[in-house]
Amino acid sequence: MSEDHKKQLEQQLWNIANTLRGKMNADEFRDYILGFIFYKYLAEKMEIYANTILQPDGIQFTDIDENTQEGQEYIEAIREEALEKLGYFLKPSELFSAIAKRGNHNAEEISLEQAADTTETYNTKHNFILEDLQKILNNVQNSTMGTESEEDFDNLFEDMDLNSTKLGKTPEARNEVIAKVLAHLDKIDFQLDQTELDVLGDAYEYLIGKFASGAGKKAGEFYTPQEVSMVLAKLVTTGKHKLKSVYDPTCGSGSLLLRVAKEVEEVNNFYGQELNRTTYNLARMNMILHGVHYRKFDIKQEDTLEHPQHLEHRFEAIVANPPFSAKWSANQLFMSDDRFSQYGKLAPKSKADFAFVQHMVHHLAENGIMAIILPHGVLYRGNAEEYIRKHLIKEMNILDAVISLPANIFYGTSTPTCILVFKKCRENPEDILFIDASDEFKKATNQNVLEQKHINKIIKTYRERNIIPKYSRKIDFKEIKENKFNLNFPRYIDKFKRTADIDLNFVCNFLENINKQSLEIEKQIESFCKELNITSPKGSNMDLLLLYKEGVMQKIFNRSIRFKKSDNTDFEDWEKLKLGDIFSYRTTNSLSREKLNYQSGSVKNIHYGDIHTKYQSLFKIANEEVPFINSDVDLSKISEDNYCKKGDIIIADASEDYADIGKCIEIIDINKEKVLAGLHTILARPDKMQVESGFLGYLMKTEKVKLQIMRFAQGSKVLGISSKRISEIDVEIPSNSEQKRIVAVDTPKIRAVSLIIKFTEYDTKKVYPEVQDQGGIGSLERAA
């Protein structure tokens, strides 16, 4: 079967599921449609195998008359061989095709294909199949009792309640729906006798994925997107062609285990554990549908952390996508459990992430590789998690790589995630590879998607341990120790976008040429304005004035240019300080937008969202639109010292991306109004030393400060930074006399145009669009 035919089969199956599920939720109907596909698979495998046995006798399995002694002898002989080879047995009358025909039988004997597509129903004693179908599904399980495969087929169909009112209010209505599903499925040839492609297995995976995309948050319980599964599978099979064993302690539908098998020539045994009973059944079906023999898989249903089922085993490959930050007992009795005892700490009750890591490390063979998906919090959270993280790195030295994935790639959650890769016998024990793939994805309608090129880049970088600027680095233990075993990515992967070096001489010359041309143009404009009796416009090129100021500030703060004293001598060296030597902090409020208005009030409120999007960095309240706090909000308990004052720095302490975290304003003029710093802000007051008005607004925007803020910021869905971290930022401060000269660069003329163009959001494309892909303003001269 070709790939085109495979895709056609996938679409056929989904169309059946989508058309017939009626008003049921996708995750409810999933259990029925996948169960019936599995039943059809078992029946066809049974028929193919029986026909092979019967070939010397020249008869087909369906030709056997079950009511004769000869027929019974055939059936018993086939049963014995089928239980050994397949692990189960079905009689000819129990085959899918037989029950599908009965369910759609009528007096005129129309074809099954017509029955599937007609709207007519045949609810007679001849085609009422619910009771018989339920017996057949039970018989699949019963046929295995007392055999090796009993546990693997135990209660496999228990989630298919054929008497559920969700299928229909009456038995007749339920019979009609089920008969139609069977008729539609029976029209499809699974071509199980063709082995060049795992057609039905892939189609089954496709359906599981489609149901997952419609199940929202619930999908995370049973399915890892195939692209992410592929990354994990390729990581744990690095350098391997065959695997003795693969294990998933939170196996869901078994997709991850099966994905690993696709990356190697052979896997001897599959092991998994799953808490959810329905998902456990789905995993066993998935294994069998993919042709994994019942003797080669061992899937258990239990709580992995509380009641592990494979303690005696060690595995060559381990993969997992456990529930993020799940709760567990963290019972102190576990301190004597071999999985946890050596660490001296248990993962916290509210976050079992590291408990899963410890469990998996315990099961990892000496020559094995394990990869686990976890939320970013595991990289930097403190207390017990920090202790465990330190032990894994310092004492055991088994963390081989940390990979940051894009946000919003999992069903039902946008939480940014990472992959931790562990090896007990590391080829590169002197460092840990960090790969930041968080920006490399394709944006789809509902979620982000890893494309093949993104997957290939991650895997190639890991296997070759390549160093790629702003993407990957090998971090030695000294640097990790200096960061107190905090693995937060901005500490190691510098993704800060530095401002292009601005050629001040070129900008001046360019501005001079523009001004000369402007004078000529102004003369022409003046003549016809005079003729039309209107005022002639005057002015300069605003963009270039702002660009010039930005370039000057850039060079002042990296000290490639310096002011001189009035006697032409040098100013003193800049003093090395921390922001904590300058700032003390005041309490801010947490009022939401609903508590604010733009009409009236006695107190205004600076919201972090406005710092990100509206306000100029040098903040004058007369020039800004600042909302009032609603009059019904009680402000009586707020002390006078917590109201904003001239010179205060207000920092936005939360952002969804690193570029905006720590964005701030300096209050230059508050016009005697009462103003509070609001939600997600830090109110920093420079009252520990004298600083010139306007200077800190520039200082806080320098590359040195912004880069440190990015390194300190941490969070999962939203990044945050604390006043404690702000205080730890290193800065250099000139004398007050030199500060005055620096602030004076902001001339009255430039201040006027800055009301129109925000200095902080300046874009060189506005100046000269032709250079946007040629290296920024530094290329302006070439373009000109």
Secondary structure, 3 states (H helix, E strand, C coil): CCHHHHHHHHHHHHHHHHHHCCCCCHHHHHHHHHHHHHHHHHHHHHHHHHHHHHHHHCCCHHHCCCCCHHHHHHHHHHHHHHHHHCCCCCCHHHCHHHHHHHHCCCCCCCCHHHHHHCCCCCCCCCCCCHHHHHHHHHHHHHCCCCCCCHHHHCCCCCCCCCCCCCCCCCHHHHHHHHHHHHHHHHCCCCCCCCCCCCHHHHHHHHHHHHHHHHHHHHHHHCCCCHHHHHHHHHHHCCCCCEEEEEEECCCCCCHHHHHHHHCCCEEEEEEEEECCHHHHHHHHHHHHHCCCCHHHEEEEECCCCCCCCCCCCCEEEEEECCCCCCCCCCCHHHHHCCCCHHHCCCCCCCCCHHHHHHHHHHHEEEEEEEEEEEEHHHHCCCCHHHHHHHHHHHHCCCEEEEEECCCCCECCECCCEEEEEEECCCCCCCEEEEEECCCCCEECCCCEECCHHHHHHHHHHHHHCCCECCCEEEEEHHHHHHCCCCCCHHHCCCCCCCCCCCCHHHHHHHHHHHHHHHHHHHHHHHHHHHHHCCCCCCCCCHHHHHHHHHHHHHHHHCCCCCCECCCCCECCCCEEEEHHHCCEEECCCCCCHHHEECCCCCCEEECHHHHHHCCCCEEEHHHCCCCEECCCCCCCCCCHHHCCCCCCEEEECEECCCCCCCCEEEEEECCCCCEEECCCEEEEECCCCCCCCCHHHHHCCCHHHHHHHHHHCECCCCEECCHHHHHCCEEEECCHHHHHHHHCCCCHHHHHHHCCCCHHHCCHHHCCHHHCCCCHHHHHHHHC
